[in-house]
């Protein structure tokens, strides 16, 4: 499945994406906020191969999409949907540092929220992040997600125990938002 926006293309990760996926996911600016960090390009390639077997909207799975520049096809990030159950989806996003602060994450998230709510008709979307990732929290809040919980030292990471900030939005809230009406 492919989703195209004004500047981006979201589709499945390919074997040839392994080096780029490893490069930005292993970058300390990105890795510090991620739950999964590939140890090598081969590790990234194994992840890509495992994703080939994941079907859309399967409870308990993460369905990962490549974020590519529409014009060149270059991989600049990835966006994952975790199908928690039949009604709830958790999302996560990573963008290579060279492509941050250009609105690509917002563009990818907007189209994916449209797909999750308008296409899959899910009830609720959540996001879980380290609260020190203030830029991501601001982005999610600007999309209409609200802070629902701040859990102290509830996630173990490479640096020890860290806090977890949970944000969420409901289908009716997204569909009623002015941005959803314009798009």
C-alpha positions in Angstrom: 0.0 0.0 0.0 1.3 3.4 -1.0 0.1 6.8 0.2 1.2 10.0 -1.6 1.2 13.5 -0.3 2.4 16.8 -1.9 6.0 16.1 -1.0 6.1 12.6 0.3 5.4 9.0 -0.5 4.7 6.5 2.3 5.1 2.8 1.4 6.8 -0.4 2.5 10.4 -0.5 3.5 12.6 -2.2 0.9 15.9 -4.2 1.3 17.8 -1.4 -0.4 16.6 0.9 2.4 18.6 -0.9 5.0 21.7 1.3 4.9 19.7 4.6 5.1 17.4 3.1 7.8 20.4 2.1 9.9 22.1 5.5 9.3 19.4 7.6 10.8 18.0 5.2 13.3 21.6 4.7 14.8 22.2 8.5 14.8 22.4 9.6 18.4 20.0 12.5 17.7 17.3 9.9 16.6 18.3 6.8 18.6 17.9 8.6 22.0 14.1 8.8 21.4 13.5 5.4 19.9 12.7 2.0 21.4 14.4 0.1 18.5 17.9 0.9 17.5 19.5 -1.3 14.8 23.0 -2.5 15.7 24.1 -2.7 12.1 22.8 -2.4 8.5 22.3 -6.1 8.6 20.0 -5.7 11.7 18.1 -3.0 9.7 17.8 -5.4 6.8 16.4 -8.2 9.1 13.8 -5.7 10.4 12.8 -4.9 6.9 12.4 -8.6 6.0 10.3 -9.2 9.1 8.0 -6.3 8.1 7.2 -8.0 4.8 5.2 -10.6 6.8 3.2 -8.0 8.8 -0.3 -7.5 7.5 -2.2 -4.2 7.9 -4.5 -3.9 10.8 -3.3 -7.1 12.7 -3.8 -6.7 16.4 -0.5 -6.8 18.4 1.7 -5.9 15.4 3.7 -2.9 14.3 3.2 -2.0 10.6 6.1 0.2 9.5 6.0 2.5 6.5 8.9 4.2 4.8 8.7 8.0 4.5 10.3 9.0 1.2 10.7 12.2 -0.7 8.1 12.0 -3.5 10.4 13.4 -6.2 13.5 11.4 -5.6 12.2 8.3 -3.6 14.9 8.9 -1.0 14.2 7.4 2.4 14.1 10.1 5.0 12.2 8.4 7.8 9.7 5.8 8.9 6.3 5.8 10.6 4.9 2.9 12.5 1.4 1.9 13.5 1.0 -0.5 16.4 -2.4 -2.1 16.2 -3.1 -2.4 19.9 -6.6 -3.9 19.4 -9.5 -3.5 17.1 -10.1 0.1 18.2 -6.8 1.5 19.2 -3.6 2.4 17.2 -0.3 3.7 18.7 1.9 5.6 16.3 5.6 6.3 16.2 7.7 8.3 13.8 11.4 8.8 13.0 12.9 11.4 10.6 16.6 11.6 9.7 18.2 14.7 11.2 19.0 16.2 7.8 15.3 16.3 7.0 13.9 17.5 10.4 12.3 20.9 10.8 10.9 21.0 7.3 7.3 19.8 8.0 7.8 16.3 6.7 6.8 14.6 10.0 3.7 16.7 10.2 2.8 15.9 6.6 3.3 12.2 7.2 1.4 12.1 10.4 -1.6 14.1 9.0 -2.0 11.7 6.1 -1.6 8.7 8.4 -4.1 10.0 10.9 -6.5 10.6 8.0 -6.0 7.0 6.9 -6.3 5.5 10.4 -9.5 7.4 11.2 -11.1 7.9 7.8 -10.0 4.6 6.2 -9.6 2.1 9.0 -12.2 3.8 11.2 -10.3 3.3 14.4 -11.6 4.9 17.6 -8.4 6.2 19.2 -4.8 6.9 18.3 -2.1 7.2 21.0 1.6 8.1 21.0 4.1 7.3 23.7 7.3 9.3 24.0 10.1 10.5 26.2 8.8 13.8 27.6 12.3 15.3 27.0 11.5 15.1 23.3 9.7 18.4 23.4 9.7 19.0 19.6 7.8 15.7 19.1 5.3 16.5 21.9 4.7 20.0 20.4 4.1 18.5 17.0 1.6 15.9 18.3 -0.2 18.5 20.3 -0.4 20.8 17.3 -2.2 17.9 15.5 -4.8 17.9 18.2 -3.4 15.1 20.5 -3.8 15.8 24.2 -1.5 14.7 27.0 -3.2 11.9 28.9 -0.5 10.6 31.2 3.1 11.2 32.4 4.5 8.0 33.9 7.7 8.4 36.0 10.6 6.1 35.1 8.2 3.6 33.5 10.3 2.7 30.4 13.8 1.1 30.4 16.1 2.5 27.8 19.8 2.4 27.1 20.3 5.2 29.6 18.3 3.5 32.4 14.7 4.2 33.5 13.0 7.1 31.7 9.6 8.8 31.9 6.9 8.1 29.4 4.5 10.7 28.1 1.3 9.4 26.5 -0.8 11.6 24.1 -4.1 10.6 22.4 -6.8 11.7 20.0 -10.2 10.2 19.3 -11.7 9.6 15.8 -14.5 12.2 16.3 -11.9 14.8 17.4 -9.7 14.3 14.4 -12.6 14.2 11.9 -14.1 17.4 13.5 -10.8 19.3 13.4 -10.4 22.2 10.9 -7.2 20.6 9.4 -9.2 17.4 8.7 -11.9 19.4 6.9 -9.5 21.2 4.7 -7.6 18.1 3.7 
